[in-house]
């Protein structure tokens, strides 16, 4: 899941060095907190499952406004 978070944030133009996330079950509404490391600091990230279609899972990703 960390790779997905990195790819999504970079696609949106974010500067991301590393993301660590616990396992997230592919269940609608499941949520986990992740840690994002960038040149601007360490940020919390909330990742939630927004849609599940078979093996295709979509996520909502929200980065905290301020570093931890």
Rosetta constraint file for C-alpha pairs under 8 A:
AtomPair CA 1 CA 5 HARMONIC 6.40 0.50
AtomPair CA 1 CA 21 HARMONIC 6.88 0.50
AtomPair CA 1 CA 23 HARMONIC 7.24 0.50
AtomPair CA 1 CA 24 HARMONIC 7.44 0.50
AtomPair CA 2 CA 6 HARMONIC 6.20 0.50
AtomPair CA 2 CA 19 HARMONIC 5.57 0.50
AtomPair CA 2 CA 20 HARMONIC 5.78 0.50
AtomPair CA 2 CA 21 HARMONIC 5.65 0.50
AtomPair CA 3 CA 7 HARMONIC 6.09 0.50
AtomPair CA 3 CA 19 HARMONIC 7.69 0.50
AtomPair CA 4 CA 8 HARMONIC 6.06 0.50
AtomPair CA 5 CA 9 HARMONIC 6.10 0.50
AtomPair CA 5 CA 19 HARMONIC 7.37 0.50
AtomPair CA 5 CA 61 HARMONIC 7.20 0.50
AtomPair CA 6 CA 10 HARMONIC 6.00 0.50
AtomPair CA 6 CA 16 HARMONIC 6.60 0.50
AtomPair CA 6 CA 18 HARMONIC 7.36 0.50
AtomPair CA 6 CA 19 HARMONIC 6.58 0.50
AtomPair CA 7 CA 11 HARMONIC 6.03 0.50
AtomPair CA 8 CA 12 HARMONIC 6.48 0.50
AtomPair CA 9 CA 13 HARMONIC 6.53 0.50
AtomPair CA 9 CA 14 HARMONIC 5.33 0.50
AtomPair CA 9 CA 15 HARMONIC 7.80 0.50
AtomPair CA 9 CA 16 HARMONIC 7.40 0.50
AtomPair CA 10 CA 14 HARMONIC 4.86 0.50
AtomPair CA 10 CA 15 HARMONIC 6.39 0.50
AtomPair CA 10 CA 16 HARMONIC 6.71 0.50
AtomPair CA 15 CA 38 HARMONIC 6.09 0.50
AtomPair CA 15 CA 39 HARMONIC 7.33 0.50
AtomPair CA 16 CA 36 HARMONIC 6.99 0.50
AtomPair CA 16 CA 37 HARMONIC 6.30 0.50
AtomPair CA 16 CA 38 HARMONIC 4.81 0.50
AtomPair CA 16 CA 39 HARMONIC 7.62 0.50
AtomPair CA 17 CA 36 HARMONIC 7.61 0.50
AtomPair CA 17 CA 37 HARMONIC 5.56 0.50
AtomPair CA 17 CA 38 HARMONIC 4.93 0.50
AtomPair CA 17 CA 39 HARMONIC 7.31 0.50
AtomPair CA 18 CA 36 HARMONIC 5.87 0.50
AtomPair CA 18 CA 37 HARMONIC 5.10 0.50
AtomPair CA 18 CA 38 HARMONIC 6.92 0.50
AtomPair CA 19 CA 34 HARMONIC 6.90 0.50
AtomPair CA 19 CA 35 HARMONIC 5.54 0.50
AtomPair CA 19 CA 36 HARMONIC 4.47 0.50
AtomPair CA 19 CA 37 HARMONIC 6.23 0.50
AtomPair CA 20 CA 34 HARMONIC 5.68 0.50
AtomPair CA 20 CA 35 HARMONIC 5.33 0.50
AtomPair CA 20 CA 36 HARMONIC 6.74 0.50
AtomPair CA 21 CA 32 HARMONIC 7.46 0.50
AtomPair CA 21 CA 33 HARMONIC 6.83 0.50
AtomPair CA 21 CA 34 HARMONIC 4.47 0.50
AtomPair CA 21 CA 35 HARMONIC 6.62 0.50
AtomPair CA 22 CA 32 HARMONIC 6.94 0.50
AtomPair CA 22 CA 33 HARMONIC 7.64 0.50
AtomPair CA 22 CA 34 HARMONIC 7.02 0.50
AtomPair CA 23 CA 32 HARMONIC 7.94 0.50
AtomPair CA 24 CA 30 HARMONIC 6.89 0.50
AtomPair CA 24 CA 31 HARMONIC 7.00 0.50
AtomPair CA 24 CA 32 HARMONIC 6.45 0.50
AtomPair CA 25 CA 30 HARMONIC 6.54 0.50
AtomPair CA 26 CA 30 HARMONIC 7.29 0.50
AtomPair CA 26 CA 49 HARMONIC 6.82 0.50
AtomPair CA 26 CA 52 HARMONIC 6.76 0.50
AtomPair CA 26 CA 57 HARMONIC 6.61 0.50
AtomPair CA 27 CA 49 HARMONIC 6.54 0.50
AtomPair CA 27 CA 52 HARMONIC 6.91 0.50
AtomPair CA 28 CA 49 HARMONIC 5.23 0.50
AtomPair CA 28 CA 50 HARMONIC 5.83 0.50
AtomPair CA 28 CA 51 HARMONIC 5.90 0.50
AtomPair CA 28 CA 52 HARMONIC 6.40 0.50
AtomPair CA 29 CA 48 HARMONIC 6.02 0.50
AtomPair CA 29 CA 49 HARMONIC 5.19 0.50
AtomPair CA 29 CA 50 HARMONIC 6.20 0.50
AtomPair CA 30 CA 48 HARMONIC 5.55 0.50
AtomPair CA 30 CA 49 HARMONIC 5.42 0.50
AtomPair CA 31 CA 46 HARMONIC 6.98 0.50
AtomPair CA 31 CA 47 HARMONIC 5.59 0.50
AtomPair CA 31 CA 48 HARMONIC 4.23 0.50
AtomPair CA 31 CA 49 HARMONIC 6.56 0.50
AtomPair CA 32 CA 46 HARMONIC 5.96 0.50
AtomPair CA 32 CA 47 HARMONIC 5.44 0.50
AtomPair CA 32 CA 48 HARMONIC 6.58 0.50
AtomPair CA 33 CA 44 HARMONIC 6.73 0.50
AtomPair CA 33 CA 45 HARMONIC 5.59 0.50
AtomPair CA 33 CA 46 HARMONIC 4.71 0.50
AtomPair CA 33 CA 47 HARMONIC 6.30 0.50
AtomPair CA 34 CA 44 HARMONIC 5.87 0.50
AtomPair CA 34 CA 45 HARMONIC 4.91 0.50
AtomPair CA 34 CA 46 HARMONIC 6.24 0.50
AtomPair CA 34 CA 47 HARMONIC 7.24 0.50
AtomPair CA 35 CA 42 HARMONIC 6.90 0.50
AtomPair CA 35 CA 43 HARMONIC 5.88 0.50
AtomPair CA 35 CA 44 HARMONIC 4.89 0.50
AtomPair CA 35 CA 45 HARMONIC 5.90 0.50
AtomPair CA 36 CA 42 HARMONIC 5.65 0.50
AtomPair CA 36 CA 43 HARMONIC 5.08 0.50
AtomPair CA 36 CA 44 HARMONIC 6.18 0.50
AtomPair CA 36 CA 45 HARMONIC 6.66 0.50
AtomPair CA 37 CA 41 HARMONIC 6.05 0.50
AtomPair CA 37 CA 42 HARMONIC 4.60 0.50
AtomPair CA 37 CA 43 HARMONIC 6.48 0.50
AtomPair CA 38 CA 42 HARMONIC 6.35 0.50
AtomPair CA 40 CA 67 HARMONIC 7.90 0.50
AtomPair CA 41 CA 67 HARMONIC 5.64 0.50
AtomPair CA 41 CA 68 HARMONIC 7.68 0.50
AtomPair CA 42 CA 67 HARMONIC 5.19 0.50
AtomPair CA 42 CA 68 HARMONIC 5.73 0.50
AtomPair CA 43 CA 63 HARMONIC 6.81 0.50
AtomPair CA 43 CA 64 HARMONIC 6.01 0.50
AtomPair CA 43 CA 65 HARMONIC 7.94 0.50
AtomPair CA 43 CA 66 HARMONIC 6.72 0.50
AtomPair CA 43 CA 67 HARMONIC 4.50 0.50
AtomPair CA 43 CA 68 HARMONIC 5.40 0.50
AtomPair CA 44 CA 63 HARMONIC 6.10 0.50
AtomPair CA 44 CA 64 HARMONIC 5.42 0.50
AtomPair CA 44 CA 67 HARMONIC 7.25 0.50
AtomPair CA 44 CA 68 HARMONIC 6.71 0.50
AtomPair CA 45 CA 61 HARMONIC 6.89 0.50
AtomPair CA 45 CA 62 HARMONIC 5.58 0.50
AtomPair CA 45 CA 63 HARMONIC 4.40 0.50
AtomPair CA 45 CA 64 HARMONIC 5.96 0.50
AtomPair CA 46 CA 60 HARMONIC 7.96 0.50
AtomPair CA 46 CA 61 HARMONIC 5.83 0.50
AtomPair CA 46 CA 62 HARMONIC 5.18 0.50
AtomPair CA 46 CA 63 HARMONIC 6.47 0.50
AtomPair CA 46 CA 64 HARMONIC 7.91 0.50
AtomPair CA 47 CA 59 HARMONIC 6.40 0.50
AtomPair CA 47 CA 60 HARMONIC 5.70 0.50
AtomPair CA 47 CA 61 HARMONIC 4.69 0.50
AtomPair CA 47 CA 62 HARMONIC 6.57 0.50
AtomPair CA 48 CA 59 HARMONIC 5.43 0.50
AtomPair CA 48 CA 60 HARMONIC 5.17 0.50
AtomPair CA 48 CA 61 HARMONIC 6.67 0.50
AtomPair CA 49 CA 57 HARMONIC 6.97 0.50
AtomPair CA 49 CA 58 HARMONIC 5.96 0.50
AtomPair CA 49 CA 59 HARMONIC 4.56 0.50
AtomPair CA 49 CA 60 HARMONIC 6.38 0.50
AtomPair CA 50 CA 57 HARMONIC 7.66 0.50
AtomPair CA 50 CA 58 HARMONIC 5.52 0.50
AtomPair CA 50 CA 59 HARMONIC 5.18 0.50
AtomPair CA 50 CA 60 HARMONIC 6.06 0.50
AtomPair CA 51 CA 57 HARMONIC 5.74 0.50
AtomPair CA 51 CA 58 HARMONIC 5.03 0.50
AtomPair CA 51 CA 59 HARMONIC 7.08 0.50
AtomPair CA 52 CA 56 HARMONIC 5.87 0.50
AtomPair CA 52 CA 57 HARMONIC 4.59 0.50
AtomPair CA 52 CA 58 HARMONIC 6.49 0.50
AtomPair CA 53 CA 57 HARMONIC 6.38 0.50
